């Protein structure tokens, strides 16, 4: 019985560790400024402008994250119909990787 509980605990721990590794690491404003200089990244304002123009939405915020060994800006945008969009921009090249519409509650 104890070995079953121990095995289950190890299995849950492994699952939690795998999830933690899959989650991107995001940086504070100060850390972002430092990364822009040290790693030659695109300015977030430019990335926000590009994403806003591409999605025809208003850029609200951007945060720099490291996921899959690449720096990416995660940009929140608001469309005129009230839907939120998340755009992902490669922070080195400035190219838009993906843009996803968030579902409204009740949709």
Buried (B, 14 or more C-beta within 10 A) or exposed (E): EEEEEEEEEEEEEEEEEEEEEEEBEBBEEEEBBEBBEEEEBBBBEEBBBBBBEBBEBEBEEBBBBBBEEBBBBBBBBBEEEEBBBBBBBBBEEBEBEEBEBEEEEEE
